[in-house]
Amino acid sequence: MGQLKQLLPIHDKPIIRHCLDNLIIAGIQNIIVVLGPHAHEVVDTIRDIPLQMVFNRDPKSEMAKSVKIGLRAVNDSSSGVIVSLSDHPLVTAATLKRLVHCYLETPDKIIIPLYKGKRGHPTIFPRHIIEEIFEGCTLRDIIKIDLVRLRFLDVQDEGVILDIDTKEDYERILKKGS
């Protein structure tokens, strides 16, 4: 994109604030944000939110490394972990609440939202399952290991499949977020 997408504005606030505000509205606690090499640019934007910041200083690392760094900061009493990406700003708090409710009903399952049959984000992992990432797996590997561990939740929230990877994606999200 040529710029830090987490700081791109949607209406009156940066994308990362939309993501974090919806997590908070949904009642998610113990939020951990993994910041990359440009952390200093994001810190001021989220400093006033009740969360913990951890840092992945390796600009060439895969997402798995950021997940590992974040997992090391997760409270020992947490039984599940939501992996919520900072480039999905239109996921609603209502959808997040539904995902958590689904997880509470089936705490041994990986919960993946589906919008019109397409897998989306965020995903909720039981703690004991996501920790397989420390064995050299990626999140995709963990999901593929055993399909019996998966539970798909149909949602009416297109935001779960709308991410920002290109300028066109950003423009599309601006239109949808109106």
C-alpha positions as CSV (number, residue, x, y, z in Angstrom):
1,M,0.0,0.0,0.0
2,G,3.0,2.3,0.4
3,Q,1.8,3.4,3.8
4,L,0.8,2.0,7.2
5,K,-2.7,0.7,6.6
6,Q,-3.6,0.6,10.3
7,L,-3.5,4.4,10.4
8,L,-5.5,5.0,7.2
9,P,-8.7,6.8,8.2
10,I,-12.2,5.6,7.9
11,H,-14.4,8.6,8.7
12,D,-13.1,10.1,11.9
13,K,-10.6,7.5,13.1
14,P,-7.8,5.2,12.0
15,I,-8.5,1.6,10.9
16,I,-6.8,0.1,14.0
17,R,-9.1,2.2,16.3
18,H,-12.2,0.7,14.5
19,C,-10.9,-2.8,15.1
20,L,-10.0,-2.2,18.7
21,D,-13.1,-0.2,19.6
22,N,-15.3,-3.1,18.3
23,L,-13.4,-5.6,20.4
24,I,-14.0,-3.4,23.5
25,I,-17.7,-2.8,22.7
26,A,-18.0,-6.6,22.3
27,G,-16.7,-7.1,25.9
28,I,-13.3,-8.6,24.9
29,Q,-10.8,-8.3,27.7
30,N,-7.1,-8.7,27.9
31,I,-6.5,-7.3,24.5
32,I,-2.9,-7.7,23.3
33,V,-1.8,-5.8,20.2
34,V,1.3,-7.0,18.4
35,L,3.0,-4.1,16.8
36,G,5.6,-4.3,14.0
37,P,8.6,-2.3,13.0
38,H,6.6,0.9,12.6
39,A,5.2,0.6,16.2
40,H,6.1,4.2,17.1
41,E,3.6,5.4,14.4
42,V,0.8,3.4,15.9
43,V,1.4,3.7,19.7
44,D,0.1,7.3,20.0
45,T,-3.1,6.2,18.2
46,I,-3.9,3.4,20.7
47,R,-2.2,4.6,23.9
48,D,-5.4,5.5,25.6
49,I,-7.1,2.1,25.1
50,P,-6.9,-0.5,27.9
51,L,-4.7,-3.0,26.2
52,Q,-1.2,-4.5,26.3
53,M,1.3,-3.7,23.5
54,V,4.0,-6.2,22.5
55,F,6.5,-5.8,19.7
56,N,7.7,-7.9,16.7
57,R,10.7,-5.9,15.5
58,D,11.4,-8.3,12.6
59,P,10.1,-6.7,9.4
60,K,10.5,-9.9,7.4
61,S,8.7,-12.3,9.8
62,E,5.7,-14.3,9.1
63,M,2.4,-13.8,10.9
64,A,3.2,-16.9,13.0
65,K,6.0,-15.0,14.8
66,S,3.6,-12.2,15.7
67,V,1.1,-14.7,17.0
68,K,3.8,-16.4,19.1
69,I,4.9,-13.0,20.6
70,G,1.3,-12.2,21.4
71,L,0.6,-15.6,22.9
72,R,3.5,-15.2,25.3
73,A,1.7,-12.2,26.7
74,V,-1.7,-13.9,27.1
75,N,-3.0,-14.2,30.7
76,D,-2.5,-17.7,32.0
77,S,-6.2,-18.0,32.9
78,S,-7.3,-17.4,29.3
79,S,-8.8,-20.5,27.8
80,G,-9.3,-19.0,24.3
81,V,-7.6,-16.6,22.0
82,I,-9.2,-14.4,19.4
83,V,-6.8,-13.7,16.5
84,S,-8.2,-10.4,15.1
85,L,-6.4,-8.8,12.2
86,S,-5.9,-5.0,12.1
87,D,-6.9,-4.8,8.4
88,H,-10.5,-6.0,9.0
89,P,-12.1,-2.7,10.3
90,L,-15.7,-3.5,9.4
91,V,-16.2,-6.6,11.7
92,T,-19.0,-5.5,14.0
93,A,-19.1,-5.8,17.8
94,A,-22.2,-7.9,17.3
95,T,-20.3,-10.5,15.2
96,L,-17.5,-10.6,17.8
97,K,-20.1,-11.3,20.5
98,R,-21.6,-14.1,18.4
99,L,-18.2,-15.7,17.9
100,V,-17.5,-15.5,21.6
101,H,-20.9,-17.0,22.4
102,C,-20.2,-19.8,19.9
103,Y,-16.8,-20.5,21.5
104,L,-18.4,-20.6,25.0
105,E,-20.8,-23.2,23.7
106,T,-18.0,-25.3,22.2
107,P,-14.7,-24.3,23.9
108,D,-12.8,-27.2,22.4
109,K,-13.4,-26.0,18.8
110,I,-11.7,-23.4,16.6
111,I,-14.4,-20.9,15.7
112,I,-14.3,-19.5,12.1
113,P,-16.9,-17.0,10.8
114,L,-18.4,-17.7,7.4
115,Y,-20.0,-15.0,5.2
116,K,-22.0,-16.5,2.3
117,G,-19.8,-19.6,2.5
118,K,-16.5,-17.7,2.6
119,R,-14.2,-18.1,5.6
120,G,-13.3,-14.9,7.3
121,H,-11.7,-13.3,10.4
122,P,-11.4,-13.1,13.3
123,T,-10.9,-16.7,14.4
124,I,-11.1,-17.9,18.0
125,F,-8.7,-20.7,19.1
126,P,-8.8,-22.8,22.2
127,R,-5.6,-21.9,24.1
128,H,-4.3,-25.5,24.0
129,I,-4.8,-25.7,20.3
130,I,-3.3,-22.3,19.3
131,E,-0.2,-23.1,21.3
132,E,0.6,-25.7,18.6
133,I,2.1,-22.7,16.8
134,F,5.2,-23.1,19.1
135,E,5.7,-26.6,17.5
136,G,6.5,-24.9,14.1
137,C,2.9,-24.8,12.8
138,T,1.3,-21.8,11.1
139,L,-2.3,-20.9,11.9
140,R,-3.3,-22.4,8.6
141,D,-1.5,-25.6,9.6
142,I,-3.3,-25.7,12.9
143,I,-6.7,-25.2,11.2
144,K,-6.0,-28.0,8.7
145,I,-4.6,-30.6,11.1
146,D,-8.0,-31.9,12.2
147,L,-11.2,-30.7,10.6
148,V,-13.2,-32.1,13.6
149,R,-11.7,-29.3,15.7
150,L,-13.4,-26.7,13.5
151,R,-16.8,-25.0,14.0
152,F,-18.0,-22.6,11.3
153,L,-20.4,-19.8,12.3
154,D,-22.6,-18.3,9.6
155,V,-22.7,-14.5,10.0
156,Q,-24.4,-11.7,8.1
157,D,-21.4,-9.5,8.5
158,E,-19.5,-9.0,5.3
159,G,-16.8,-7.3,7.3
160,V,-15.3,-10.7,8.2
161,I,-14.1,-11.1,4.6
162,L,-13.2,-7.5,3.8
163,D,-9.6,-6.8,4.4
164,I,-7.3,-4.1,3.2
165,D,-4.3,-5.2,1.1
166,T,-4.5,-2.7,-1.8
167,K,-5.6,0.8,-2.4
168,E,-8.7,-0.6,-4.2
169,D,-9.6,-2.6,-1.1
170,Y,-9.3,0.5,1.0
171,E,-11.5,2.5,-1.3
172,R,-14.1,-0.4,-1.3
173,I,-14.1,-0.4,2.5
174,L,-14.5,3.4,2.6
175,K,-17.7,3.0,0.5
176,K,-19.0,0.1,2.6
177,G,-18.2,1.8,5.9
178,S,-20.4,4.8,5.0
